[in-house]
Amino acid sequence: MAEEDLANGAPTAPIKDLREGIELLKRHDGQFVSTAVEVSPHAELAGVYKK
């Protein structure tokens, strides 16, 4: 797992894969949101998808 700078929580080592990046986000309040609602596979991963 990527090491973090204790002063600001920023990674000091590169994030190696998506799972590691998600775990990093989960450790910081408000940075990771999940849902049980099915989403369209055609929606962009980086965007917020609204109807």
KADA-V776328 format. One record per backbone hydrogen bond with DSSP energy under -1.0 kcal/mol. NH is the residue of the N-H (numbers start at 1). CO is the residue of the C=O. E is the energy in kcal/mol with one decimal. If there is no record, write none. Layout:
nh=NH co=CO e=E
nh=NH co=CO e=E
This chain:
nh=5 co=10 e=-3.1
nh=9 co=5 e=-2.6
nh=12 co=3 e=-2.8
nh=13 co=3 e=-1.0
nh=21 co=17 e=-2.0
nh=22 co=18 e=-2.5
nh=23 co=19 e=-2.3
nh=24 co=20 e=-2.0
nh=25 co=21 e=-2.1
nh=26 co=22 e=-2.4
nh=27 co=23 e=-1.1
nh=28 co=25 e=-1.6
nh=31 co=28 e=-2.0
nh=43 co=40 e=-1.2
